[in-house]
Amino acid sequence: MLPITIYNEFTNYANFALAASLSIALGLMTWAVLFVAIPGVLLGPFDLEPSVQDTAVRLLAISAAFQIFDAMA
């Protein structure tokens, strides 16, 4: 095999891995932004009691912070 062929194979796999990791990280950050921006809309379909929904909104804020730091790690 030619060295350039081997190089191209490795860079193609590296580009695929980079694209996959970026898409996962950006997806997690998008969910984190949604958790912070519109928690009531995300919880709306579950028909929760008001006290449970207030607790769920606080927990969504905690999970949003976790999502951001997890995506950066």
C-alpha positions as a Python dict, from the first residue, in 0.01 Angstrom:
ca = {
    (1, 'M'): (0, 0, 0),
    (2, 'L'): (109, 350, -64),
    (3, 'P'): (173, 570, 239),
    (4, 'I'): (-71, 831, 110),
    (5, 'T'): (-348, 566, 96),
    (6, 'I'): (-283, 471, 457),
    (7, 'Y'): (-284, 840, 555),
    (8, 'N'): (-615, 896, 377),
    (9, 'E'): (-775, 598, 550),
    (10, 'F'): (-670, 726, 894),
    (11, 'T'): (-786, 1082, 828),
    (12, 'N'): (-1123, 958, 697),
    (13, 'Y'): (-1178, 764, 1020),
    (14, 'A'): (-1061, 1063, 1224),
    (15, 'N'): (-1305, 1292, 1042),
    (16, 'F'): (-1589, 1047, 1108),
    (17, 'A'): (-1502, 1026, 1478),
    (18, 'L'): (-1478, 1405, 1504),
    (19, 'A'): (-1813, 1454, 1332),
    (20, 'A'): (-1978, 1195, 1556),
    (21, 'S'): (-1839, 1344, 1876),
    (22, 'L'): (-1935, 1697, 1773),
    (23, 'S'): (-2289, 1594, 1688),
    (24, 'I'): (-2330, 1419, 2023),
    (25, 'A'): (-2186, 1715, 2216),
    (26, 'L'): (-2400, 1968, 2031),
    (27, 'G'): (-2708, 1753, 2081),
    (28, 'L'): (-2648, 1737, 2455),
    (29, 'M'): (-2593, 2111, 2474),
    (30, 'T'): (-2914, 2170, 2277),
    (31, 'W'): (-3112, 1965, 2529),
    (32, 'A'): (-2947, 2158, 2812),
    (33, 'V'): (-3057, 2489, 2658),
    (34, 'L'): (-3410, 2353, 2615),
    (35, 'F'): (-3418, 2237, 2978),
    (36, 'V'): (-3332, 2589, 3093),
    (37, 'A'): (-3532, 2789, 2837),
    (38, 'I'): (-3866, 2607, 2826),
    (39, 'P'): (-3900, 2354, 3109),
    (40, 'G'): (-4279, 2396, 3129),
    (41, 'V'): (-4322, 2301, 2763),
    (42, 'L'): (-4105, 1993, 2806),
    (43, 'L'): (-4305, 1884, 3111),
    (44, 'G'): (-4645, 1977, 2968),
    (45, 'P'): (-4738, 1638, 2820),
    (46, 'F'): (-4694, 1464, 3157),
    (47, 'D'): (-4992, 1633, 3332),
    (48, 'L'): (-4820, 1672, 3669),
    (49, 'E'): (-4951, 1824, 3988),
    (50, 'P'): (-4826, 2183, 4042),
    (51, 'S'): (-4595, 2088, 4332),
    (52, 'V'): (-4447, 1799, 4134),
    (53, 'Q'): (-4402, 2022, 3829),
    (54, 'D'): (-4218, 2285, 4038),
    (55, 'T'): (-3982, 2016, 4165),
    (56, 'A'): (-3936, 1882, 3811),
    (57, 'V'): (-3845, 2229, 3682),
    (58, 'R'): (-3576, 2261, 3950),
    (59, 'L'): (-3445, 1915, 3864),
    (60, 'L'): (-3437, 2006, 3495),
    (61, 'A'): (-3217, 2305, 3578),
    (62, 'I'): (-2976, 2076, 3763),
    (63, 'S'): (-2973, 1829, 3476),
    (64, 'A'): (-2913, 2113, 3228),
    (65, 'A'): (-2603, 2218, 3420),
    (66, 'F'): (-2488, 1857, 3423),
    (67, 'Q'): (-2547, 1826, 3047),
    (68, 'I'): (-2329, 2128, 2972),
    (69, 'F'): (-2039, 2012, 3188),
    (70, 'D'): (-2075, 1655, 3065),
    (71, 'A'): (-2061, 1770, 2703),
    (72, 'M'): (-1743, 1968, 2768),
    (73, 'A'): (-1566, 1675, 2935),
}
